[in-house]
Amino acid sequence: MSDIPAPELAIATRNLSKQFDRLLAVDNVDLEVADGEVYGLIGPNGAGKTTLMRMLAAIEDPTTGDIYLQGERLDPDRPNPRLKRYLGYLPDDFPLYDDLTVWDYLDYFARLYDLREPGRSRRLLEILDLVQLIPKRDSLIATLSRGMKQRLSLGRTILHEPVLLLLDEPVSGLDPIARQQFREIIQVVREAGMTVLISSHILSDLAQLCSSIGIMELGCLVESTSIQELYQRLSQQRLQISLLGDNLAKSLDRAIAELRNCPQVESWTVGDRQLTVHFNGNETDSANLLRQLIQAQVNLYQFQIETDDLEDIFLQLGHQQTS
């Protein structure tokens, strides 16, 4: 990895570390996030994700190492307001002001960002439309649901049209409908050209949103790759074969005989009327196996292909790290 980041990178870090007394929270991280992508950061509690984000947001100074945003070095010793305007940062505990209305809250932050009329009011309406809160513009924040508050926080984060969005656990505690609404907003933001770095423990959401994934363990970035490459390399495939009929033993024997003769079958386990088969073939191979089982007069009522999802891969990598 070159010491000078490529110009098309929205984020690049080189040998980035953060030490708190005896705790090494971030350990020599080299992170690269391409311009315009949604990059998911995952890992257990205490892995260093929040500390890494706080350094990228210029809230925490690195102990060692360098940070580059849009190709420019972020120097903690020389404040660069222009560079920091690239950023929108949503921490997992950002406070809201319950006694303000939705409009007044956004207007307050718009003034802090030095947005001026008539553009300021126009921008507030754009944000309220994006986060689906126009009907709530005159409501007190105290009356909003948790999902509405999170959408309002996101709106505040992108008021100044940053090019880089840092989201730390933005859907924590939200119900499925609120998470879906939040995902839709992130998709719109991405289509508008923003780069998004998002951490979450809800891996199914990241699998739908992200083009790349980074996995942190004990302060180290142990994986950083496209989500497609991660699936191709680490996702395992299984066939769930369920048997039907009274003469179950005969069907089971016939099924196992066919599995032994199939080169794409790696192993299998036998459950109650079910075989779980570890399978490394493609769709044609699985179709051929199904045909062979039927021709062998195996009584089937289910033949289903399953693949590991992002959560399975994460648990698999965690097991490898601790074993």
Legacy VTK file of the C-alpha trace (Angstrom):
# vtk DataFile Version 3.0
C-alpha trace
ASCII
DATASET POLYDATA
POINTS 323 float
0.000 0.000 0.000
1.441 3.326 -1.105
2.102 6.022 1.477
0.355 8.567 -0.752
-3.336 7.747 -1.213
-4.880 7.600 -4.655
-6.868 10.747 -5.562
-10.110 8.777 -6.054
-10.189 7.775 -2.387
-12.628 9.622 -0.140
-10.903 8.286 2.999
-7.414 6.916 3.465
-5.516 6.262 6.670
-1.897 5.261 7.054
-0.614 3.474 10.190
-3.412 5.093 12.200
-3.367 4.342 15.942
-5.002 5.711 19.087
-3.749 4.985 22.587
-5.761 5.738 25.740
-3.436 5.205 28.710
-2.893 1.419 28.586
-5.598 0.746 26.001
-4.630 0.625 22.336
-8.083 1.381 20.893
-7.027 1.573 17.230
-3.951 -0.329 16.129
-2.076 0.611 12.963
-5.111 0.818 10.684
-4.752 1.315 6.930
-8.252 2.040 5.679
-9.258 2.968 2.141
-12.777 4.005 1.134
-13.413 4.810 -2.519
-15.217 7.961 -3.513
-18.976 7.471 -3.737
-19.276 4.100 -2.035
-21.099 2.943 1.091
-18.556 1.264 3.346
-19.762 -0.784 6.313
-17.660 -1.078 9.457
-18.450 -4.045 11.684
-16.971 -5.637 14.771
-17.806 -6.459 18.387
-18.151 -3.828 21.096
-14.734 -2.468 21.983
-13.235 -3.261 18.576
-12.325 0.405 17.966
-14.991 1.403 15.440
-16.220 4.501 17.288
-12.682 5.671 18.070
-11.741 5.294 14.406
-14.781 7.310 13.348
-14.077 10.029 15.896
-10.558 10.411 14.486
-11.924 10.610 10.940
-14.366 13.276 12.142
-11.460 15.283 13.654
-12.885 14.919 17.175
-10.073 12.700 18.457
-6.449 13.298 17.516
-4.489 10.222 16.417
-1.623 9.045 18.569
0.263 8.083 15.410
-0.502 7.906 11.724
-2.161 10.045 9.072
-5.695 10.667 7.788
-6.489 11.823 4.248
-9.923 13.107 3.229
-10.538 13.593 -0.490
-6.769 13.363 -0.973
-5.925 16.083 1.585
-4.133 15.314 4.831
-6.072 16.113 7.994
-3.535 17.843 10.224
-4.595 17.946 13.917
-2.104 20.739 14.590
-3.526 23.042 11.918
-7.299 23.509 11.907
-8.722 23.332 8.405
-12.375 24.493 8.431
-12.707 23.961 4.686
-11.619 20.329 4.969
-13.935 19.713 7.912
-16.869 21.009 5.880
-16.465 17.867 3.770
-17.707 15.922 6.798
-21.076 15.032 8.221
-20.796 13.025 11.442
-23.657 11.332 13.267
-22.524 9.741 16.553
-24.653 7.168 18.304
-25.440 9.526 21.201
-25.932 12.944 19.622
-28.375 14.929 21.805
-31.573 16.479 20.514
-33.251 19.547 21.995
-36.708 18.363 22.993
-38.133 21.840 23.579
-37.434 22.976 19.987
-39.633 22.327 16.983
-38.248 20.290 14.094
-37.935 23.416 11.948
-36.222 25.495 14.655
-33.769 22.692 15.380
-32.667 22.413 11.760
-32.663 26.202 11.369
-30.367 26.542 14.383
-27.779 24.221 12.847
-28.182 25.759 9.402
-27.210 29.119 10.905
-24.180 27.501 12.575
-23.145 26.287 9.127
-23.601 29.890 7.918
-26.392 29.021 5.492
-28.165 32.255 4.551
-31.562 33.198 3.194
-33.209 32.583 0.848
-31.156 29.439 0.375
-31.398 28.413 4.037
-35.183 27.926 4.080
-35.063 26.152 0.741
-32.411 23.774 2.069
-34.440 23.067 5.222
-37.441 22.102 3.108
-35.250 19.823 0.975
-33.974 18.108 4.114
-37.431 17.730 5.649
-38.668 16.186 2.411
-35.702 13.783 2.262
-36.129 12.569 5.846
-39.930 12.427 5.487
-40.669 14.973 8.236
-42.491 17.790 6.429
-45.744 17.027 8.316
-43.767 17.328 11.581
-41.994 20.628 10.828
-43.859 22.498 13.604
-43.908 19.619 16.123
-41.798 19.619 19.255
-38.936 17.138 19.084
-40.153 15.654 22.387
-43.261 14.367 20.568
-41.350 12.474 17.846
-40.839 8.729 17.747
-37.329 7.314 17.995
-37.248 6.656 14.267
-38.289 10.233 13.505
-35.601 11.551 15.837
-32.955 9.476 14.071
-34.106 10.758 10.678
-34.030 14.311 12.028
-30.480 13.745 13.310
-29.457 12.512 9.875
-31.052 15.575 8.306
-29.052 17.817 10.620
-25.892 15.906 9.634
-26.308 16.542 5.896
-27.609 20.134 6.063
-24.346 21.580 4.779
-24.127 19.072 1.885
-21.022 17.190 3.002
-19.269 14.872 0.564
-18.405 12.356 3.299
-20.926 10.991 5.794
-19.823 9.174 8.982
-22.654 7.280 10.707
-21.988 5.479 13.979
-24.750 2.948 14.816
-27.475 5.097 13.243
-30.235 2.437 13.391
-29.594 1.171 16.910
-32.893 0.552 18.682
-35.084 1.229 15.658
-37.935 -1.045 14.637
-37.889 -2.749 11.183
-40.060 -0.079 9.525
-37.882 2.762 10.845
-34.745 0.920 9.710
-36.224 0.511 6.237
-36.977 4.239 6.078
-33.418 5.021 7.177
-31.971 2.669 4.525
-34.015 4.397 1.833
-32.594 7.776 2.851
-29.037 6.433 2.728
-29.663 5.124 -0.784
-30.809 8.603 -1.870
-27.749 10.176 -0.241
-25.486 7.723 -2.038
-27.154 8.422 -5.383
-26.497 12.118 -4.757
-22.768 11.345 -4.723
-21.942 11.257 -1.012
-19.502 8.719 0.366
-20.876 6.936 3.435
-18.967 5.150 6.192
-21.460 3.405 8.471
-21.041 1.147 11.485
-23.812 -1.125 12.712
-24.456 -4.346 14.583
-27.451 -5.030 12.319
-25.538 -6.838 9.612
-28.560 -7.538 7.413
-28.927 -3.772 6.911
-25.272 -3.383 5.950
-25.523 -6.298 3.518
-28.264 -4.406 1.669
-26.576 -0.998 1.788
-22.852 -1.493 1.441
-20.523 -1.996 -1.478
-17.541 -2.749 0.808
-17.029 -4.059 4.323
-14.333 -3.580 6.964
-14.139 -5.873 9.979
-12.402 -4.698 13.155
-11.119 -6.853 16.007
-9.222 -5.512 19.049
-8.405 -2.243 17.275
-7.145 -3.898 14.082
-8.751 -3.875 10.663
-8.667 -7.615 9.945
-10.676 -7.481 6.697
-11.354 -4.744 4.163
-12.809 -5.764 0.832
-15.800 -5.500 -1.448
-18.842 -7.295 -0.121
-19.049 -9.294 -3.350
-15.479 -10.562 -2.931
-16.137 -11.364 0.736
-19.140 -13.515 -0.189
-17.253 -15.272 -2.982
-14.335 -16.096 -0.711
-16.004 -16.931 2.580
-19.703 -17.654 2.060
-20.462 -21.369 2.296
-23.336 -23.070 0.512
-25.658 -25.702 1.924
-28.462 -27.848 0.563
-31.363 -28.602 2.843
-32.913 -31.891 1.687
-36.078 -32.999 3.499
-37.446 -36.531 3.086
-41.046 -37.652 2.910
-42.821 -40.993 3.307
-43.166 -43.972 5.588
-40.080 -45.871 4.423
-37.706 -43.176 5.623
-34.689 -45.463 6.112
-34.743 -46.585 2.482
-35.036 -42.996 1.188
-32.187 -41.967 3.454
-29.944 -44.790 2.208
-30.715 -43.937 -1.419
-30.062 -40.232 -0.809
-26.720 -40.880 0.875
-25.672 -43.159 -1.968
-26.312 -40.351 -4.452
-24.451 -37.849 -2.261
-21.412 -40.127 -2.179
-21.330 -40.136 -5.977
-21.621 -36.340 -6.325
-18.176 -34.639 -6.542
-19.590 -31.272 -5.406
-20.739 -32.702 -2.072
-18.177 -32.052 0.671
-20.015 -33.488 3.690
-23.471 -33.958 5.158
-25.252 -34.338 8.456
-28.434 -36.273 9.123
-31.281 -34.794 11.160
-34.916 -35.657 11.685
-36.100 -36.423 8.118
-33.513 -33.967 6.818
-30.037 -33.906 5.307
-27.860 -30.796 5.538
-25.322 -30.989 2.722
-22.209 -28.797 2.355
-22.102 -28.212 -1.365
-19.578 -26.375 -3.563
-21.343 -26.615 -6.913
-23.250 -24.135 -9.035
-26.919 -24.051 -10.007
-26.445 -26.612 -12.761
-24.712 -28.993 -10.351
-27.516 -28.677 -7.792
-30.124 -29.265 -10.503
-28.271 -32.413 -11.605
-28.158 -33.670 -8.010
-31.885 -33.078 -7.612
-32.548 -35.005 -10.820
-30.402 -37.909 -9.602
-32.209 -38.050 -6.261
-35.587 -38.175 -8.011
-34.396 -40.870 -10.421
-33.134 -42.875 -7.426
-36.717 -42.731 -6.051
-35.813 -40.649 -3.016
-39.046 -39.241 -1.642
-38.467 -35.474 -1.283
-40.628 -32.618 -0.175
-37.888 -29.967 0.068
-34.657 -29.297 -1.809
-33.403 -25.826 -0.898
-30.115 -23.998 -1.430
-28.880 -21.757 1.423
-25.794 -19.545 1.530
-24.049 -17.847 4.440
-25.076 -14.262 4.992
-22.896 -11.436 6.347
-23.623 -12.403 9.951
-22.509 -16.011 9.295
-19.279 -14.760 7.700
-18.611 -12.376 10.594
-19.087 -15.149 13.155
-16.880 -17.442 11.097
-14.080 -14.859 10.990
-14.479 -14.185 14.732
-14.066 -17.893 15.410
-10.914 -17.985 13.269
-9.461 -15.025 15.188
-10.011 -16.666 18.587
-9.048 -20.247 17.667
LINES 1 324
323 0 1 2 3 4 5 6 7 8 9 10 11 12 13 14 15 16 17 18 19 20 21 22 23 24 25 26 27 28 29 30 31 32 33 34 35 36 37 38 39 40 41 42 43 44 45 46 47 48 49 50 51 52 53 54 55 56 57 58 59 60 61 62 63 64 65 66 67 68 69 70 71 72 73 74 75 76 77 78 79 80 81 82 83 84 85 86 87 88 89 90 91 92 93 94 95 96 97 98 99 100 101 102 103 104 105 106 107 108 109 110 111 112 113 114 115 116 117 118 119 120 121 122 123 124 125 126 127 128 129 130 131 132 133 134 135 136 137 138 139 140 141 142 143 144 145 146 147 148 149 150 151 152 153 154 155 156 157 158 159 160 161 162 163 164 165 166 167 168 169 170 171 172 173 174 175 176 177 178 179 180 181 182 183 184 185 186 187 188 189 190 191 192 193 194 195 196 197 198 199 200 201 202 203 204 205 206 207 208 209 210 211 212 213 214 215 216 217 218 219 220 221 222 223 224 225 226 227 228 229 230 231 232 233 234 235 236 237 238 239 240 241 242 243 244 245 246 247 248 249 250 251 252 253 254 255 256 257 258 259 260 261 262 263 264 265 266 267 268 269 270 271 272 273 274 275 276 277 278 279 280 281 282 283 284 285 286 287 288 289 290 291 292 293 294 295 296 297 298 299 300 301 302 303 304 305 306 307 308 309 310 311 312 313 314 315 316 317 318 319 320 321 322
